[in-house]
């Protein structure tokens, strides 16, 4: 049979989402199931099987599966990785605890720091020393490793991270230790910092290397199980995975650095939001991704999402930078701005409504799921407010228990505060919205941008429910709600190019830059990148982009600057400095012309072409029902009047391009529900996406 279907699968904390595209017709097919936390692959294989059967597709017609997962992040957050050890330079055993010696909360005398993934008893020292210029100061004493091997064997560790001082400049000692340990401990996974993150930043480099070792055996087992499951259902094709920076790679590449998948799901959502924004003619897009566990945000300028080279996972204090485990990996710059639909609501010690950070997850889930959960969640509040319909959730495949939701609200919020169930439910909903609006606004200001200049693209199952109320708080004039917003991340996997980024630390002043040495380094990285893309079947039309992390001499933080390769080859230091100062001016509003500039590291990204996706063709036939879209009315809570108001409910599958409506109204589809406030207007564009023009004042 002819291979013509591509499948994207996103495992979230609450739901697992599926999207299948016919590459010949561009038609999109979707599915959504509850995640199976004990073994996520169960839901993956079940959902793929359902889609194939429902649409009469043979497994032999599948080209490949692209997958994103929360497995890596959850393993670190829940401390469910393998027993891991660290080998480092003598005298630097405690770097994971010393960290940056920076307090994330200056005034909290009882401030709690994240516990290292490796306890002190499993942190070992090697006698060696490499200087800041990469030259060997003290040769490696291989005899000093005898005791290390004995302790590793006795402790029965499953993985080891090797991170030596200045190992990114000269990997010889790390490579030798890896070879010696592998020979004597053949069943242990070994990761070196010179392979995982070869750049400056002793603490971050060590932390990232350890985290990669901590999750690698777990990820390897999961990948093998999933690969075996796909084989059993007849899909004996390549498996691809989404990285945190928005690129996809072959499974053989992903297994080397699974830590790069820590934000894979949200990265797919940003790729999708980029396409939806372009389709709606929005140059500046605020991607708002609210799923079952968290809500995240990303700013996308002229089709390019903001990117970063650092990420924190497992924060002790949610939304406080410095309270988590730092990872030096390329990521799309998404920040967590709030809770998800399954986040638990309660009263704090001051009697105020608090939502999250913990979640009811998929099992048992919110009280209204009827799976035995007793926790009060955002979804319970949205159901009681009339934003969700108990009978049509997941297209009617999942019935919600409104009585259980009301009981949970009364027990946890309404009764203790002496307010009505409706007031308590609105308090939960509005608290979540206010928190997220504030966080999004601050994030934009930190990036020297104004949030009101952006159009919002809400994705995730809960995104369209909360989007308009948040948009009003932020002063946004437009909200673009795509078809299948609830499975947008899985769609984004299919829209992402095959890509991989490489970094090499090389600290040197710009004035003495050796263009020959840098050109040789970039050529090596490009060759490796083209090789990885060839494995992924993307040998032709490879694009190469180059960035340098630059700073004024003496500064502790760098600015990422895109550079033209010709400037480097010609040693055009004037243009390189001008590019740096232009970016520095944009970020900080000033430059220091008299100060020396230095380059800290080089980053090269090799990427294939972005898959062609025509949203008009993809959603053609989406409006599968003829006639009027109005399904009826239901009572929906109106914050202005403080009462329930009869509100029109429309079937999204009956809304055709050109249709227009005035708010308030509810628009339902299987994967999500759109809540449109009064004074807002809605129209359906040619791609079946909804364009909501917002009132300038909250109503």
N, C-alpha and C positions, 0 to 999 in steps of 0.2 A: 504494500500500500504506500501511497505517496505521503511523505512526512510534511505536515502543514500546520501543526498546532504547537504553540509554545505555552507553557504553564508557569504561572508565578504563584508562590505560596509564602504567606507571611504568618508566622506563629507569634501571636500576641499573648499577653498575660491572661486574657479572658477568652478571646476568640481567635480562631485560625481562619485566615482569609485565602480565597482562591480566585484566580483570574486565568482564563484560557482564551487565547486569541488565534483566530484562523488567519494565517499570514497571507492567504490569497484574497480573502474578502475583507480582512481587518475587523471582522465581527468579534465582539467581546462577549464572553460567557462568564458568569460569576457564581460563587458559592461561599457560604460562611457557616462554620461549625464551632461549637464550644471547644476550647483547647483541652487536651488531656494532659494535665500537669505531670502525672507520674511517668508518662511516656509520650512526649509530644508527637512522635512519629505515627502514633495510632490515628490521631485526627488528620494528619497529613495524608496518609494512605487512604483513609476513609473518604475524605473530601475529594481527592483526585478520582477515586473509583466512582463516586456519585456523579461527578461531572461527566466523566467518560460515558457512563451508562445513560445518563439523562439526555445526552445529545448524540448518542449513537456513534461515538468516536472510538476507534480501535486504539489500544496502546501503541500499536506499530505506526500510527499516524503522528505520534508525538515527536517533535524535534528534540526538545530538551525541557528540563524543569529548572527554574531559577528559584532559589530558596533564601529566605531571610529568617532569622531566629533570635529569640531572646535567651537562648540556652546559655551563651557565654556570660551575658550580663547577670542573669539569675544565679549562675554558679558562683559568681563572686559576691553578689549581694547576700545570698543565702548561705555562703560559705560551704558549698557542696562540691568544691573541686577536690583534686586528689592531694594526698600528703606530699608536700613539696619542700625542698631544701634550697639553700642559697650558698654558693661559693663565691667569695669576694676577696679583695686584697686585704692582707693582714692590717688590722687597725680600723677597718671600715665595716665591721660586722653589724653595727647598729644603725647604719644609714637609713634603713626602712623605718626606724622609730624616731630618729632625729629629724628626718624629713628636711623641710626648709626652715625650721625654727620660726614658723610664722603662725600667729594666732588668727583663726577665722572669726573669732568673737572676742574682741579686746576686753570686754567688761564682764565676761562670764568666768568667774573664778572656778567653777566646776566644769569647765569645758572638757568635753570628751573627744578624744582623737580616735580615728579608725585603727583597729588592731591590724598589724601587718599580716599578710597571708602566710608568712613563714615565722613561726615562733623562734625565739632566740636560741633555743636548744638545737634547732636545725639550721642555724646559720654558721657556716664554717669559713675559715680563713686560709688563703694560700700565700706562701712567702714569695713575693714578686713585686715589682714596681715599674710602671711605665710612666714617663714624664709627660708634661703638657705639650711637648713637641713630638710625641710619639716614639721617642727613643727609649731604649731599655735602660733604666737606672739600676735595677736589681734583677738579675736573671731568675726565671722560675725555678724554684727548688722543688723538683718533682718528688723528692722523698717526703716533703711536707704533706703530700696528698695521701700517703699511706693511711694515716689516722683518719683522714676524711672518708676514704673508701670504707674503712672498717665501721665508722659511725653510720654512714649511709646504708650499709648493708644491715647493720643491727637495727636501725630505726625503721627499716622497711618502707622507705619513701618510694613514691611512684614517679616523681619528676624532680629535676634539678635545674635551677636557673644559675647561670654563670655571668656575673657582672663585675668586671675588674675596673679599677680606677684607670681612666683614659683608655679603656679597651676599644673605644670607638675610633681612636686614632691609629692604633696598632693592635690588630686582633690576634697576633701570634700566640700570646699566652692563653687567651680564651680558647683558641682552636686546639692548642696542645692539651689543656685540661679536659676539654670535651673528648678528645681522642683517648686519653688515658682512662677516664671514667667509663666511657662506652665499652672499652675492651674488658674492664673488670666488672662492670655492672650492665650487662647487655640488655636487660629488660626495663631499664629506666629511661624515661624521656629526658633529653638534655637540650636546653635552649641557651644560646649565648646572646649577650646584649649586642655584640658586633653584628649579629644577623637580624635580630628583632628590631632594634632601634639604634643604629650606629650614629649617634649625634650627642652633642654636649648636653649636660644636665644629669649629673651623677644620680641624684635621688629618683628623678622621673625615669631614667633609663633602667635603673635597677628595679623599680616598681613595675614597669611594663614587662620586663623580661620575666620576672617572677610570676606575674599574672598570666602571661602566655603559657608558661610551664604548668601553672596551676590548673588551667582549663583544657590543655591540649589532649591529654588522654581521654577525658570525658567527651570532648568534641569528636575525637577520632572514633570512639565507640558508637556515638550517636550517628555519625556520618556513615559508618559501616552498616549499622542497622537500617538506616533509611535507604542506603544504596541497595541492600538486600531486599528490602520491602518493595522498592520500585521494580527490581528485577522480577520479583514474584508476581506482580500485577501485569508484567509484560512490557514495562518501560525500561528497556535496556539501552538507554541513551545517556549521554553525559549529563552530569548534575553540576549546576553552577550556583554560586552563592553571592549575595549582595554584601559588599563591604560598607563600612561606616562612612566612607567618603563618597558614596554614590556610584561606585564602579562595580562591575560584576567580574568574577574570576572563576576559572575552572576549579573543581573540587581539589585537584592535586596541588593547586596554589594556595587555596584557603587553609588547608590542613597545616601548612608551615607556620602561619601566623593567625590562629583563630581569634586572638585578641582584637584583630582588626574588624571582627564582626560584632563587636559589642553594641553598636548602634545600627545594625543592618536594617531592621524594620523601619524605623523613622527615616532613614536615608532614602528608602524607596518611596516613602510618602512625599518627601521633598521633590524627588524627580517627577512624580506625578503632578504635584502642585505647580511645578514649573511649566509643564505642558498645558495644564488647564488655564493658567494665567495668560499664557501667550495666546491661547485660543480665544480668550475673552478680550484681548487687546490691552491687557494690563502690563505695563513695563515694570512695575514695582509690586511685588506680591508678598503678603504676609501669610505664610503657611501656618495654619493652626491645626494641629493633629491631636485630637482628644479621643483616646481609646477607652479601654476598660480599666486601665491601671493608672496612667498618667496623661498629662497634656503637655505637648511640646510645641515650640514655635521656632520658625526660621524666617529670616528676611532674604528675599530673592530679588536682586537688582538686575534688570535687563536680561533675564534668562539665566543668570548665574547665582546660585545660592552662596551665602557666606560660608567660608570654610575656615577651619582651625587645625592646629596640630596638637592640641591637648584636649583631654576629656577626663572628667572625674566620674568614678562609679562608686556605688555603695556609700553615699554620703551619710555621715552620722546626723548632721543637721541639714535637713532638706533645703535646697536652694541657697546654701551658704558655701561659697567657693572656698576650698581649702579644707573642707571637712570630710572629703572622700579620698579614695585611692586614685592617685594621678596616673594617667596613661598617656604616653607620648605616641600618639597614632594620628594619621590623617583622618579627619572627620568633617562631615557637614556640620556647620556651627548651629546646632539646634540646642536650645536651652529648655530645661523643664520649667514650666511656668505654673503648673497646678496639678489638679487631681483628674482622675478619669471617672467614667461612669460607675465603676465598682469601688471607688474610694470610700472609705468608711467615715461617716459623720458622727460626731459626738460633741459633748460639751467639755471645754477645757476647765482648768482649775479656777478660772475667773468667771465661769458660767457663760462663756461665749462659744458660739458655734465654731467648731474646727472640723475641717475636712481633710482626711489623709494624715500622714503619707501612706499608711497601710491600706491594703485593698482586700476585698472579699474574694477576688480572683474569679476563676471559673467554677471552682469546687470548694465550698458550697455556693459561692456567689452571693449577690444581693438577696435580701429577704424575699423580694417579689419573684425570684426565680423558682421558688418552691422546691429547692433542693436541700432544705434543712438549714439554710443560712439564717442567722438571727441578727446579723449586723445591719445597721441602717446605712444605706449608700446613696450616692447622687442619683443613681437610676431609680431608686425607690421614690425619691422626691420628685423627679421628673414625671414618673407615672402618676403620682397623686395630683400633680398640677395639671394633668391632662395633656401634657406634651407627647406622651407615649400612649399607645392604645394596648391594653392588656391582650386583646384578641388578635392583633395584627403584627406583633413583634416577630421579627425574622420572617415576615410574610405569612404569619399564622402558624409557622412550624413550631414556635415556642410560645406557650401561653404564660402570661404573667399573672401573679396573684396580688391584686390591688389591696385586698384585705390585709394580707401579710405586710405589705408596704406601709399601710396606714397604722397598723399595730406597732411596727418598728419605730415609726416617727413619733407616735404618742409616747412610747416607752422611753425612748432615748432623748427626745428634744421637747416635744410638746408638753408632756406631763411635768417634767422638772422645771420648765420655764413658765408654766401656767398659760400657755398660748394655744391657739387652735392648731389642728393638724395642718390646715392650709397655710397658716402663717409660718409654721415651723418648716414646712416643705419649701416655701418661697425663701425663707432665710437660708436654707442650705444651698438652693440654686443660686441665689444672689451672692452669697459669700464666695462660692466657687468662681463666679463670673468676675467679681470685683478683684479677687486675688490674681486671677489670670490677666485681667486688663492692666493692673498695676505692674505686674512683672514684665509684660510685653512692652509697655511704655518705657520702663527703665532700661530694658535690653536695647531698645532702639536708641535711646539717648546715649548709652554707653558706646554705641557704634557711630555716634555723631550723625544720627538720622532721626527723622520725624515720622512717627508711626502713622500719623494721619495722612501721609502721602501714599500709603499702600492700600491695595485692594486685598481683602481677606479671602483666602481659599481654605475653607474648613474641610478636613478629612477625618477619618476615623468614625466609628459608630456613633459616638456622642458629639462629634464636632458640629454637625449641622443643627443639633438641638440647641446648643449654647451660643452659636456663632453670632447671631444678630444682636443678642443682648450685650455681648462683649463688644461688638463693633460700635454700638451706640456709646458705650462707656469710653471707647478710644477715639470717637469722632471720625470713624471711617465712613466713607460715603458709599462704598460698594462691597458686596459680598458675592463671590462666585461659588456656587455649590455644584460640583460636578456630579455626573451620573455615577452611581456606585461609590460615593464618598466613603462608605464604610469599609470598602476593600481597596482603597486607593493605593496603599503601600504595595500590595501585591501587583497592582497594575504598574506601579513605578518600577518594579523589578524588570518588567518587560520593556520599559522605555529607557532603561539605563544602558550606557555603552559598556563594553568590556574595557576595563582600565585598571592600572596598578601604579602606585606611586613608590618611588625609591628616595631615600634620603641618605646623605653622607655628611658627617660633621667635618668641617675643615675651617678652623678659626684662623683668619688672617686679615690684616689691614687691606683695605681696597687699594691703597697707594702702592702696595708691593704685590698685588695680585699676579700670580703666574697664569696667564691665559693658556699657555701650553698644557700645564698640569690640569687645570680645570676642564679644558676641552677633552683631554684624555679621559678624565673621570666621567664626564657626561657621556662620552662615547661608550664607555663600559656599561653605564647604567642603561643607555638606550638599547644596547645589544641584548642585555638581560630582559628588558621590557618587551622587546619585539619577540624574544623567545617565548615568554609567558603568554603573550597574545596569540602566538602561533599555536600553542597547545590548546588555546580556547577557540581556535578556528578563525582568528581575526588577524591573519598575517598581512593582508593588504590594507591600504589606506589607514596606516597608523599615524596618529597625530602626536607630536611631542611638545610638551610645554615645560618651561624651566622657571623655577622660582629660587630666590636666594633669601635666607633669613639674615637680615641686616640690622645694624644698630650703630649708634654713636659709641665710640670707645669708652668703656667704663660703665655703660648701662647694663642692667641685668636682664632685660627683656628685648626681644627682637621683633622686627616688622617683616612680614613676608612680602616680597616684591617680585612681580613678574618681570622677567628680563628677556630681551631678544638675543637669540643665540649669536647673531652676527656681532653684537656689541662685545660679547665675551671673546669670540675668536679674534676680533680686531683689537682687543684690550682697550676698548673705548670706555675709560673710567669716568669720563665726564658724563656720558649718557647714563651709565650705571648709577652714579651718584645722584643725578637729576631724577631718575626713576624712584630711588629711595626717598629723596626729600619730598617729592610730590606726594607719595603715600604717607610719609610722616606728617606733612602739612595737613593732609585730609583728616588724619586721625587725631592730631593734637593741636592743630591750629598754629604751629610754629616750626621753625627749623633752627639749626645751629651751624651756620656756614663755616665757622672757624674750627669746628670739632672734626676730629678724624673719624672716618666711617670704617667699620669692619664687617666682614662677612663671617657668619657663624656656621652656616651649613648650606648645602645645595640640595634642591628637591627636583626630581624629574618625574613627570607623569607621562606614561605611554597609554594612549586610549584609542580604541577603535571607533568606527562610526556609530552614531546613535541610531538605534532601530527606527525605521520610518513607521509612524503611527498616525493615521488620519482619524481624528476624533469623529468627524462626520460619518465616515464609513464604519468606524468602530461601533457607533451607537445607532447606526441605521436600523430601523425597525424596532428601536427601543420603545417607541410609542406603539405598543402592540394592541392596544384596545381602542376601538373606535368610540365615537360619541363623546359626551361630556366627561370631564375628569372629576367632577364633584361627586364625592361618595356620600356626603351628608354633613352633619354638624355634630360637635360634641362640646361639652363644657370645658373650657380652658381658662386657667387662672390668669387674670389681668392685674398686673401690679399697680397700675394707676388707680383703678377703682377699688382694688382690694377685694375683688369678687370674681366668681366664675362667669364667663361670658360665652354664649353660644358662638362657636367659631367654625367656619367652613373647613372641611377636611377634603383634600384632593388626592387622587391616585396619580402618582407620578408617571406610571406606565401609560396613562391616557393623555398626558400633556404633550402636545406636538409643538414643533418650532413655530414661533410667532405668537403663541398663547401668552396672555398677560393677565395679571391679577393684582388686586389691591389687598394689603394686609388689613386686619390680622387674618392669618390662615395657617393651616397645617398641611404639609405635603409629605405623603408617606411613600416610601419604597422599601424593599425588603431589607436592605443593609443599613438604612438610617432614616431619620425623620427630620424634616426641615421645619423649624418654628419661625414664622414670619410675624413680626410685631405690627401693630397698627401704624399707619402713615408710611409704611414701606411699600414699594411696588416691586413686582416680580415679572420677569419675562423669560421665555425660553428661547435660547439662541439656536442657530442651525445645527449645533453639535449636541443639542438636547440638554445643555447645561443651563442652570438657572442663574440669571443675573438679578441680584436684589439691590435696588437703590434704596439706601437707608435715609431715614429722616435725620436732620441735623441735630435735633434735640431728642433726649430720651423720652419715650412715650410708653 
